[in-house]
Amino acid sequence: MENKQYEVVLVPQAEGGFVVSVPELPGVVTEGDTVAEALAMAEDAIEGYLATVRDQGWELPSVRREQVAVSG
């Protein structure tokens, strides 16, 4: 099995902890109380997502990245 890295986005929460999303894998969202826990939870969520994709015979979604400039 080949190793692949996925970008994750950690958003600090006012009440503490972090919400983590994986832009390349729609619907993969998790959370953790610390950065280390949030990253471990993200790894687990990614592995689960990929296992489901593999088991169901689905294809991974293709992602197009663009940047949008806003003033402010």
MDAnalysis code that builds the backbone (N, CA, C; Angstrom):
import MDAnalysis as mda
import numpy as np

u = mda.Universe.empty(216, n_residues=72, atom_resindex=np.repeat(np.arange(72), 3), trajectory=True)
u.add_TopologyAttr("name", ["N", "CA", "C"] * 72)
u.add_TopologyAttr("resid", np.arange(1, 73))
u.add_TopologyAttr("resname", ["MET", "GLU", "ASN", "LYS", "GLN", "TYR", "GLU", "VAL", "VAL", "LEU", "VAL", "PRO", "GLN", "ALA", "GLU", "GLY", "GLY", "PHE", "VAL", "VAL", "SER", "VAL", "PRO", "GLU", "LEU", "PRO", "GLY", "VAL", "VAL", "THR", "GLU", "GLY", "ASP", "THR", "VAL", "ALA", "GLU", "ALA", "LEU", "ALA", "MET", "ALA", "GLU", "ASP", "ALA", "ILE", "GLU", "GLY", "TYR", "LEU", "ALA", "THR", "VAL", "ARG", "ASP", "GLN", "GLY", "TRP", "GLU", "LEU", "PRO", "SER", "VAL", "ARG", "ARG", "GLU", "GLN", "VAL", "ALA", "VAL", "SER", "GLY"])
u.atoms.positions = np.array([
    [0.846, -1.173, 0.000],
    [0.000, 0.000, 0.000],
    [0.892, 1.238, 0.000],
    [0.611, 2.189, -0.883],
    [1.416, 3.398, -0.945],
    [0.986, 4.388, 0.125],
    [1.948, 5.141, 0.625],
    [1.641, 6.186, 1.601],
    [1.316, 7.469, 0.866],
    [0.310, 8.155, 1.326],
    [-0.063, 9.443, 0.759],
    [-0.324, 10.403, 1.899],
    [0.058, 11.621, 1.727],
    [-0.186, 12.630, 2.743],
    [-1.385, 13.477, 2.329],
    [-2.188, 13.838, 3.311],
    [-3.347, 14.692, 3.082],
    [-3.210, 15.952, 3.921],
    [-3.538, 17.064, 3.317],
    [-3.557, 18.322, 4.055],
    [-4.756, 18.318, 4.992],
    [-4.538, 18.757, 6.225],
    [-5.637, 18.905, 7.172],
    [-5.691, 20.357, 7.620],
    [-6.880, 20.810, 7.952],
    [-7.080, 22.178, 8.425],
    [-7.573, 22.092, 9.861],
    [-6.817, 22.689, 10.774],
    [-7.184, 22.711, 12.187],
    [-7.732, 24.097, 12.526],
    [-8.925, 24.137, 13.052],
    [-9.554, 25.400, 13.428],
    [-9.736, 25.403, 14.949],
    [-9.025, 26.311, 15.638],
    [-9.194, 26.382, 17.091],
    [-10.624, 26.778, 17.450],
    [-11.147, 26.192, 18.514],
    [-12.502, 26.476, 18.957],
    [-12.467, 27.351, 20.207],
    [-13.424, 28.249, 20.343],
    [-13.472, 29.167, 21.477],
    [-13.510, 28.424, 22.810],
    [-14.192, 27.298, 22.848],
    [-14.317, 26.527, 24.087],
    [-13.109, 25.618, 24.318],
    [-12.159, 25.620, 23.398],
    [-10.970, 24.786, 23.485],
    [-11.011, 23.677, 22.461],
    [-9.873, 23.143, 22.164],
    [-9.778, 22.066, 21.193],
    [-9.773, 22.584, 19.763],
    [-9.816, 21.637, 18.857],
    [-9.705, 21.941, 17.430],
    [-10.685, 21.092, 16.636],
    [-11.270, 21.696, 15.619],
    [-12.034, 20.959, 14.612],
    [-11.092, 20.785, 13.430],
    [-11.055, 19.574, 12.903],
    [-10.139, 19.252, 11.816],
    [-10.939, 18.799, 10.603],
    [-10.607, 19.344, 9.435],
    [-11.219, 18.880, 8.192],
    [-10.116, 18.501, 7.215],
    [-10.501, 17.706, 6.221],
    [-9.567, 17.245, 5.196],
    [-10.143, 17.689, 3.851],
    [-9.682, 18.819, 3.325],
    [-10.295, 19.367, 2.108],
    [-10.363, 18.397, 0.931],
    [-9.396, 17.524, 0.809],
    [-9.355, 16.599, -0.326],
    [-10.344, 15.445, -0.191],
    [-10.873, 15.245, 1.026],
    [-11.792, 14.140, 1.278],
    [-13.088, 14.706, 1.866],
    [-14.045, 15.046, 1.022],
    [-15.283, 15.677, 1.486],
    [-15.966, 14.871, 2.591],
    [-16.369, 15.575, 3.623],
    [-17.088, 14.942, 4.716],
    [-16.201, 14.421, 5.828],
    [-14.889, 14.454, 5.636],
    [-13.990, 13.997, 6.694],
    [-13.733, 15.165, 7.633],
    [-14.386, 15.102, 8.788],
    [-14.276, 16.135, 9.813],
    [-14.201, 15.432, 11.161],
    [-13.314, 15.904, 12.020],
    [-13.185, 15.332, 13.352],
    [-12.733, 16.427, 14.300],
    [-12.403, 16.058, 15.522],
    [-11.970, 17.063, 16.489],
    [-11.057, 16.425, 17.518],
    [-10.357, 17.291, 18.254],
    [-9.501, 16.823, 19.338],
    [-9.245, 17.952, 20.308],
    [-8.918, 17.595, 21.537],
    [-8.673, 18.599, 22.570],
    [-7.327, 19.293, 22.407],
    [-6.351, 18.602, 21.825],
    [-5.019, 19.164, 21.585],
    [-4.684, 18.986, 20.116],
    [-3.631, 19.666, 19.669],
    [-3.198, 19.492, 18.279],
    [-2.842, 18.028, 18.030],
    [-2.088, 17.423, 18.946],
    [-1.684, 16.030, 18.770],
    [-2.900, 15.106, 18.689],
    [-3.869, 15.317, 19.568],
    [-5.069, 14.482, 19.539],
    [-5.871, 14.731, 18.266],
    [-5.976, 15.988, 17.857],
    [-6.722, 16.317, 16.637],
    [-6.076, 15.666, 15.420],
    [-4.750, 15.672, 15.346],
    [-4.059, 15.044, 14.220],
    [-4.225, 13.525, 14.247],
    [-4.181, 12.927, 15.428],
    [-4.402, 11.476, 15.548],
    [-5.820, 11.117, 15.121],
    [-6.789, 11.928, 15.519],
    [-8.178, 11.685, 15.128],
    [-8.340, 11.848, 13.615],
    [-7.633, 12.840, 13.033],
    [-7.690, 13.042, 11.586],
    [-7.117, 11.833, 10.859],
    [-6.008, 11.306, 11.356],
    [-5.407, 10.123, 10.740],
    [-6.387, 8.950, 10.774],
    [-7.030, 8.753, 11.896],
    [-8.008, 7.678, 12.034],
    [-9.191, 7.883, 11.081],
    [-9.673, 9.124, 10.986],
    [-10.808, 9.420, 10.101],
    [-10.437, 9.201, 8.630],
    [-9.229, 9.600, 8.265],
    [-8.765, 9.409, 6.882],
    [-8.666, 7.927, 6.568],
    [-8.076, 7.166, 7.484],
    [-7.947, 5.720, 7.258],
    [-9.319, 5.064, 7.108],
    [-10.278, 5.476, 7.924],
    [-11.628, 4.934, 7.817],
    [-12.290, 5.296, 6.501],
    [-12.125, 6.530, 6.089],
    [-12.681, 6.993, 4.815],
    [-12.105, 6.178, 3.657],
    [-10.764, 6.038, 3.653],
    [-10.112, 5.300, 2.562],
    [-10.507, 3.828, 2.563],
    [-10.685, 3.240, 3.728],
    [-11.120, 1.851, 3.807],
    [-12.523, 1.694, 3.216],
    [-13.396, 2.637, 3.511],
    [-14.754, 2.589, 2.955],
    [-14.729, 2.735, 1.442],
    [-13.945, 3.681, 0.956],
    [-13.820, 3.879, -0.495],
    [-13.328, 2.589, -1.151],
    [-12.303, 1.989, -0.565],
    [-11.726, 0.756, -1.106],
    [-12.744, -0.395, -1.052],
    [-13.411, -0.559, 0.086],
    [-14.372, -1.655, 0.259],
    [-15.576, -1.530, -0.678],
    [-15.990, -0.310, -0.935],
    [-17.162, -0.086, -1.783],
    [-16.811, -0.023, -3.273],
    [-15.519, 0.029, -3.574],
    [-15.099, 0.117, -4.972],
    [-15.313, 1.499, -5.567],
    [-15.412, 2.493, -4.715],
    [-15.603, 3.867, -5.188],
    [-14.269, 4.460, -5.614],
    [-14.351, 5.551, -6.346],
    [-13.149, 6.304, -6.704],
    [-13.017, 7.487, -5.762],
    [-11.785, 7.853, -5.481],
    [-11.569, 9.048, -4.673],
    [-11.999, 10.267, -5.471],
    [-12.591, 11.253, -4.809],
    [-13.010, 12.459, -5.531],
    [-11.793, 13.227, -6.034],
    [-11.940, 13.864, -7.175],
    [-10.862, 14.736, -7.652],
    [-11.114, 16.128, -7.099],
    [-10.044, 16.783, -6.736],
    [-10.155, 18.089, -6.096],
    [-9.426, 19.112, -6.941],
    [-10.067, 20.226, -7.146],
    [-9.440, 21.350, -7.849],
    [-9.228, 22.453, -6.844],
    [-8.019, 22.943, -6.758],
    [-7.703, 24.002, -5.798],
    [-7.561, 25.333, -6.529],
    [-8.211, 26.324, -5.996],
    [-8.133, 27.688, -6.492],
    [-7.989, 28.617, -5.291],
    [-7.561, 29.820, -5.549],
    [-7.507, 30.824, -4.488],
    [-8.408, 31.983, -4.886],
    [-9.046, 32.554, -3.895],
    [-9.939, 33.683, -4.107],
    [-9.405, 34.848, -3.290],
    [-9.238, 36.000, -3.924],
    [-8.777, 37.189, -3.225],
    [-9.986, 38.017, -2.787],
    [-9.971, 38.454, -1.552],
    [-11.018, 39.317, -1.032],
    [-10.380, 40.515, -0.361],
    [-11.085, 41.611, -0.360],
    [-10.534, 42.804, 0.308],
    [-11.017, 42.815, 1.754],
    [-10.256, 43.426, 2.591],
    [-10.690, 43.535, 3.974],
    [-9.598, 43.292, 4.868],
])
